[in-house]
Amino acid sequence: MTELSDLYTYSSALGDSENDAGIFRVEMGAAGPTFHWSDGMFRLHGYQRGEVVPSMELIFAHKHPDDRERCEEILGQVSMTGGFFCMYHRIVDARGRIRRVLTSGEAILGADGSVAAFEGVTVDLSRTLQRETEQTAREAVEGATATRTVIDQARGILMGQLKLGSDDAFQMLVSTSSHRNVKLVVVAAELVQLANSPEARIYLDRAVRAISLTGRADRTGGRRAG
């Protein structure tokens, strides 16, 4: 069986660490298909070269049950028409581990117009997806922490400028956010930015006064409504 070399890969999430990947080729003949796998294809399925003989039965046995039918449909279609195919799906390797992979390839037509071969690559995206999910979660936590910090700073500014308690200062920020139809953190960030700029002192005073008037109007309106 012809041995295929593995391919080079790059993932922005993994940096210098490559994705697990493999190359495959299936030659269609009168006696049935002949499979050629790179070492990477064996590893993706949880084997070492020589432990199993690649076959369609083996391939589909390792497809995740929820993905198997759709993968069969796509390969069945290109088996009749030829052309390129690409599938993001899951495989369950020999150790029971679920790998999220992208398989891309081509069904190549022969001189008689029928499919003579399949060839392509399978790339394991599991670690990339995990790394990006972890990064997104970290950024969400950092963003939430930064948001709370800015709001707390703005609340402190109002408490100092207007001699308010913490709850009253926060409610004034909320009222201003509602009246301006902008996010609370935007109102807070504007106030903090003015406070951090010595040249903007007059604008800070105006902003605090406007927030104070809005908050007091809301409280007065609330008492009247009650």
C-alpha positions as CSV (number, residue, x, y, z in Angstrom):
1,M,0.0,0.0,0.0
2,T,1.4,3.4,-1.0
3,E,2.4,5.4,2.1
4,L,1.4,9.1,2.1
5,S,3.3,11.8,3.8
6,D,1.5,13.9,6.4
7,L,0.8,17.5,5.7
8,Y,1.9,20.7,7.4
9,T,-0.8,22.6,9.3
10,Y,-1.2,26.0,11.1
11,S,-3.7,27.1,13.7
12,S,-3.7,30.7,14.9
13,A,-5.0,29.5,18.2
14,L,-2.2,27.0,18.7
15,G,0.8,29.0,17.5
16,D,3.8,26.8,16.9
17,S,1.9,23.6,17.8
18,E,0.4,21.9,14.8
19,N,-3.1,20.4,14.4
20,D,-3.3,16.6,14.2
21,A,-4.0,15.8,10.5
22,G,-3.9,13.1,7.9
23,I,-4.0,12.6,4.1
24,F,-6.1,9.9,2.4
25,R,-6.5,8.5,-1.1
26,V,-9.0,5.9,-2.2
27,E,-8.5,4.3,-5.6
28,M,-11.6,2.7,-7.1
29,G,-11.0,-0.5,-9.0
30,A,-12.9,-3.5,-10.3
31,A,-11.9,-5.5,-7.3
32,G,-13.1,-2.8,-4.9
33,P,-11.6,0.3,-3.4
34,T,-7.9,0.5,-2.3
35,F,-7.2,2.8,0.6
36,H,-4.0,4.7,1.2
37,W,-3.6,6.5,4.6
38,S,-0.8,8.7,6.0
39,D,0.3,7.9,9.5
40,G,-1.7,10.9,10.6
41,M,-4.9,9.4,9.4
42,F,-4.2,6.3,11.5
43,R,-3.5,8.4,14.5
44,L,-6.7,10.4,14.1
45,H,-8.7,7.2,14.4
46,G,-6.6,6.0,17.4
47,Y,-4.4,3.5,15.6
48,Q,-0.8,3.0,14.6
49,R,0.0,1.9,11.0
50,G,-0.4,-1.9,10.7
51,E,-3.0,-2.3,13.5
52,V,-6.0,-2.0,11.1
53,V,-6.7,-2.1,7.4
54,P,-8.6,1.1,6.2
55,S,-12.0,0.4,4.7
56,M,-15.3,2.2,4.2
57,E,-16.7,0.1,7.0
58,L,-13.9,1.2,9.4
59,I,-14.3,4.8,8.4
60,F,-18.0,5.0,9.0
61,A,-17.7,2.9,12.2
62,H,-15.7,5.8,13.6
63,K,-18.0,8.5,12.5
64,H,-20.1,10.0,15.4
65,P,-23.5,8.4,15.3
66,D,-25.2,11.9,14.9
67,D,-23.0,12.7,11.9
68,R,-22.8,9.4,10.2
69,E,-25.9,9.6,8.0
70,R,-25.1,13.1,6.7
71,C,-21.5,12.1,5.9
72,E,-22.8,9.1,4.0
73,E,-25.1,11.2,2.0
74,I,-22.4,13.7,0.9
75,L,-19.9,10.9,0.0
76,G,-22.7,9.1,-1.8
77,Q,-23.5,12.2,-3.9
78,V,-19.9,12.9,-5.0
79,S,-19.5,9.2,-5.7
80,M,-22.0,9.7,-8.5
81,T,-21.1,13.2,-9.7
82,G,-17.5,13.7,-8.8
83,G,-16.3,17.1,-7.4
84,F,-15.1,18.6,-4.2
85,F,-16.5,18.0,-0.7
86,C,-16.0,19.4,2.7
87,M,-17.4,18.1,6.0
88,Y,-17.1,19.4,9.6
89,H,-18.0,16.4,11.7
90,R,-17.0,14.2,14.7
91,I,-15.1,10.9,14.8
92,V,-14.8,8.6,17.8
93,D,-11.4,7.1,17.9
94,A,-10.4,3.7,19.1
95,R,-10.0,5.0,22.6
96,G,-13.5,6.5,22.7
97,R,-12.3,10.1,22.4
98,I,-14.4,12.4,20.3
99,R,-12.4,14.5,17.8
100,R,-13.9,17.4,15.9
101,V,-12.5,17.3,12.4
102,L,-12.7,18.9,9.0
103,T,-12.5,16.6,6.1
104,S,-12.0,18.2,2.7
105,G,-11.3,16.4,-0.6
106,E,-12.2,15.6,-4.2
107,A,-13.9,12.8,-6.0
108,I,-11.8,12.5,-9.2
109,L,-13.5,11.4,-12.4
110,G,-11.8,8.9,-14.7
111,A,-11.7,8.8,-18.5
112,D,-15.1,7.0,-18.6
113,G,-16.8,9.7,-16.5
114,S,-17.1,7.7,-13.3
115,V,-15.3,8.4,-10.1
116,A,-11.8,6.9,-10.2
117,A,-10.5,8.0,-6.9
118,F,-11.1,10.1,-3.8
119,E,-8.3,12.1,-2.2
120,G,-8.2,14.7,0.5
121,V,-7.2,15.7,4.1
122,T,-8.7,15.4,7.5
123,V,-7.7,18.0,10.1
124,D,-8.4,17.6,13.8
125,L,-9.8,21.0,15.1
126,S,-10.5,19.8,18.6
127,R,-7.6,21.6,20.3
128,T,-8.1,24.7,18.2
129,L,-11.8,24.9,19.2
130,Q,-10.9,24.2,22.9
131,R,-8.2,26.9,22.9
132,E,-10.5,29.5,21.3
133,T,-13.4,28.6,23.6
134,E,-11.0,29.1,26.6
135,Q,-9.8,32.4,25.2
136,T,-13.3,33.6,24.6
137,A,-14.3,32.7,28.2
138,R,-11.2,34.5,29.6
139,E,-12.0,37.6,27.5
140,A,-15.6,37.5,28.7
141,V,-14.5,37.3,32.3
142,E,-11.9,40.1,31.8
143,G,-14.5,42.2,30.0
144,A,-17.0,41.7,32.8
145,T,-14.4,42.6,35.4
146,A,-13.4,45.7,33.5
147,T,-17.0,46.8,33.1
148,R,-17.6,46.5,36.9
149,T,-14.4,48.4,37.6
150,V,-15.4,51.3,35.3
151,I,-18.9,51.4,36.8
152,D,-17.5,51.4,40.3
153,Q,-15.2,54.2,39.4
154,A,-18.0,56.3,38.0
155,R,-20.1,55.6,41.1
156,G,-17.3,56.8,43.3
157,I,-17.0,60.0,41.3
158,L,-20.7,60.8,41.8
159,M,-20.5,59.8,45.5
160,G,-17.6,62.3,45.9
161,Q,-19.0,65.1,43.8
162,L,-22.6,64.9,45.0
163,K,-22.1,63.5,48.5
164,L,-24.3,60.5,47.7
165,G,-24.5,57.0,49.0
166,S,-23.4,54.1,46.8
167,D,-26.9,53.0,45.9
168,D,-28.1,56.5,45.0
169,A,-25.0,57.1,42.8
170,F,-25.6,53.9,41.0
171,Q,-29.2,54.7,40.4
172,M,-28.3,58.0,38.8
173,L,-26.0,56.2,36.4
174,V,-28.8,53.8,35.6
175,S,-31.3,56.6,35.0
176,T,-28.8,58.5,32.7
177,S,-28.2,55.2,30.8
178,S,-31.9,54.8,30.3
179,H,-32.6,58.4,29.3
180,R,-29.8,58.4,26.7
181,N,-30.5,54.9,25.6
182,V,-26.9,53.8,25.9
183,K,-25.3,51.1,27.9
184,L,-24.5,51.8,31.5
185,V,-20.8,51.1,31.0
186,V,-20.7,53.8,28.3
187,V,-22.1,56.4,30.6
188,A,-19.6,55.3,33.3
189,A,-16.7,55.3,30.9
190,E,-17.4,58.8,29.7
191,L,-17.5,60.1,33.3
192,V,-14.3,58.3,34.2
193,Q,-12.5,59.6,31.1
194,L,-13.5,63.2,32.0
195,A,-12.3,62.7,35.6
196,N,-9.0,61.5,34.4
197,S,-8.4,64.5,32.2
198,P,-7.4,67.7,34.1
199,E,-8.3,69.8,31.1
200,A,-11.8,68.5,31.1
201,R,-12.7,69.6,34.6
202,I,-15.5,71.9,33.4
203,Y,-17.0,69.2,31.3
204,L,-16.8,66.8,34.3
205,D,-18.8,69.2,36.4
206,R,-21.4,69.6,33.6
207,A,-21.7,65.8,33.2
208,V,-22.1,65.3,36.9
209,R,-24.8,68.0,37.0
210,A,-26.6,66.5,34.1
211,I,-26.5,63.0,35.7
212,S,-27.7,64.5,39.0
213,L,-30.7,66.3,37.3
214,T,-31.7,63.2,35.4
215,G,-31.5,61.0,38.5
216,R,-33.5,63.5,40.7
217,A,-36.1,63.9,38.0
218,D,-36.5,60.1,37.9
219,R,-36.9,59.9,41.7
220,T,-39.4,62.8,41.7
221,G,-41.4,61.2,38.9
222,G,-41.3,57.9,40.7
223,R,-42.7,59.4,43.9
224,R,-45.5,61.2,41.9
225,A,-46.4,58.0,40.1
226,G,-46.7,56.2,43.5
